[in-house]
Amino acid sequence: MKYGGLVLEIPDSVYEPAEDSFLLAKHASGLKGRILEIGCGSGIAALHNAKENPNNEVIGVDINPDAVKCAKENAKRNNIKNVKFFKSDLFSAIAPSEKFDAILFNPPYLPTSKDERVSGKLNAAFDGGKSGRRILDRFLRAFSKYLKLGSIVLLIHSSLNDLPKTERILKENGFRTETLETENFFFERIYLMKISAGR
């Protein structure tokens, strides 16, 4: 597939970019500095940012080793040098001393029961647990430790996952939220949220 001047190849075991991916990549393209993408999948958002901002240092991580391999190959395919990808369960492989100017995250947000899971490694891209918040809540507890002063987070959020709860958690922890763009689908609405420090 092609997006924003990128040529991407995606195997069946890796999440194929869709509207949520394009929304994140679009708004991530102008961010400057050290950029971290959690759950990078094919690498579309990280690669788009790195391509548009050659002075940036971009890191993408994913729990799915096939996604990491795919993203690395897409970086080579597009001759993008200022990005690196490695395996990590959210922030597990990132040192606490690491700080970023922006963090990007498109979490697995589908409410998923045991019998609804996708087989194989691709499940990690969809499975949000019974409430759809299992991975999201882990992210919300951890992300602030990795932000520089004045940094932001771009987060994809679904209407299926109790947006007011997320906004309440963030406000209680000293963050403000802004919806940059939304997209409507027949069963849900997708929000692109900007999270920054300050009430």
Secondary structure by P-SEA (a helix, b strand, c coil): cccccbbbbbccccccccaaaaaaaaaacccccbbbbcccccaaaaaaaaaaccccbbbbbbccaaaaaaaaaaaaaaccccbbbbbbcccccccccccccbbbbbcccccccccccccccccccccccccccaaaaaaaaccccccccbbbbbbbbbccccaaaaaaaaaaabbbbbbccccccccbbbbbbbbbccc
